[in-house]
Amino acid sequence: MKANKKIFEEEIVKAAPDMNKISAAQGATKALLSQMADNHLNMLLDIKKVLTPEQFSGYMALEKEEQLKKFQMHERFGPKHGFDKSVPKPQPPDEE
């Protein structure tokens, strides 16, 4: 993903960016993100297979707590949120 980001950054600043390179990098990034989402879902399903319903519920609560902590840290130290109060703060992730 870093390589694709680098390609995009190099091409976007050019006077005549190569749209084929940009599209290829974007497509590769989308494919990787999709694969990561699939892997995460499969991991959760595998975890659910070996835990009792109570254990899985506790595991999901811990995961949600960790996600909230990450969000709060980003909000506190993220770009433009420490000093520039004119930028609206991001909303917490949707709860499902």
C-alpha positions as CSV (number, residue, x, y, z in Angstrom):
1,M,0.0,0.0,0.0
2,K,2.9,2.3,0.7
3,A,4.3,1.7,-2.8
4,N,0.9,2.5,-4.3
5,K,0.6,5.7,-2.2
6,K,4.1,6.7,-3.4
7,I,3.1,6.2,-7.0
8,F,0.1,8.3,-6.5
9,E,2.0,11.1,-4.8
10,E,4.7,11.1,-7.5
11,E,2.2,11.2,-10.4
12,I,-0.3,13.7,-8.9
13,V,2.3,16.5,-8.8
14,K,3.4,16.1,-12.4
15,A,2.1,18.5,-15.0
16,A,0.6,15.6,-16.9
17,P,0.0,12.7,-14.5
18,D,-0.1,9.2,-16.0
19,M,-3.7,8.1,-15.3
20,N,-2.9,4.5,-16.1
21,K,-0.3,4.4,-13.3
22,I,-2.7,6.2,-10.9
23,S,-5.6,3.8,-11.8
24,A,-3.4,0.8,-11.4
25,A,-2.2,1.9,-8.0
26,Q,-5.8,2.7,-6.9
27,G,-7.0,-0.7,-8.1
28,A,-4.2,-2.4,-6.2
29,T,-5.0,-0.5,-3.1
30,K,-8.7,-1.3,-3.3
31,A,-7.9,-5.0,-3.8
32,L,-5.6,-5.0,-0.7
33,L,-8.2,-3.2,1.4
34,S,-10.9,-5.7,0.3
35,Q,-8.6,-8.6,1.1
36,M,-7.9,-7.1,4.5
37,A,-11.6,-6.8,5.3
38,D,-12.2,-10.4,4.2
39,N,-9.3,-11.6,6.3
40,H,-10.6,-9.7,9.3
41,L,-14.1,-11.2,8.9
42,N,-12.7,-14.7,8.6
43,M,-10.6,-14.2,11.7
44,L,-13.6,-13.2,13.7
45,L,-15.6,-16.2,12.4
46,D,-12.7,-18.5,13.4
47,I,-12.4,-16.9,16.8
48,K,-16.2,-17.4,17.3
49,K,-15.9,-21.1,16.5
50,V,-13.5,-21.7,19.5
51,L,-15.1,-19.4,22.1
52,T,-18.2,-19.8,24.1
53,P,-20.9,-17.2,23.4
54,E,-20.0,-15.4,26.7
55,Q,-16.3,-15.4,25.8
56,F,-17.0,-14.1,22.3
57,S,-19.2,-11.4,23.7
58,G,-16.4,-10.3,26.0
59,Y,-13.9,-10.5,23.2
60,M,-16.1,-8.2,21.0
61,A,-16.5,-5.8,23.9
62,L,-12.7,-5.6,24.3
63,E,-12.3,-5.0,20.5
64,K,-14.9,-2.2,20.7
65,E,-13.1,-0.6,23.6
66,E,-9.8,-0.8,21.7
67,Q,-11.4,0.8,18.7
68,L,-12.8,3.6,20.8
69,K,-9.4,4.2,22.4
70,K,-7.8,4.5,19.0
71,F,-10.4,6.9,17.9
72,Q,-10.0,9.1,21.0
73,M,-6.2,9.1,20.5
74,H,-6.6,10.2,16.9
75,E,-9.1,12.9,17.9
76,R,-6.7,14.2,20.5
77,F,-3.5,14.0,18.5
78,G,-4.8,13.9,14.9
79,P,-4.1,16.5,12.3
80,K,-5.7,20.0,12.9
81,H,-7.5,18.9,16.0
82,G,-5.0,20.0,18.6
83,F,-4.8,23.7,17.7
84,D,-7.2,24.5,14.9
85,K,-10.6,24.5,16.6
86,S,-12.3,25.8,13.4
87,V,-12.1,22.3,11.9
88,P,-15.0,20.1,13.0
89,K,-14.1,17.1,15.1
90,P,-14.7,13.7,13.5
91,Q,-17.7,11.7,14.7
92,P,-17.1,8.3,16.5
93,P,-17.5,5.2,14.3
94,D,-21.0,3.9,13.8
95,E,-22.1,1.3,16.2
96,E,-23.5,-1.8,14.7
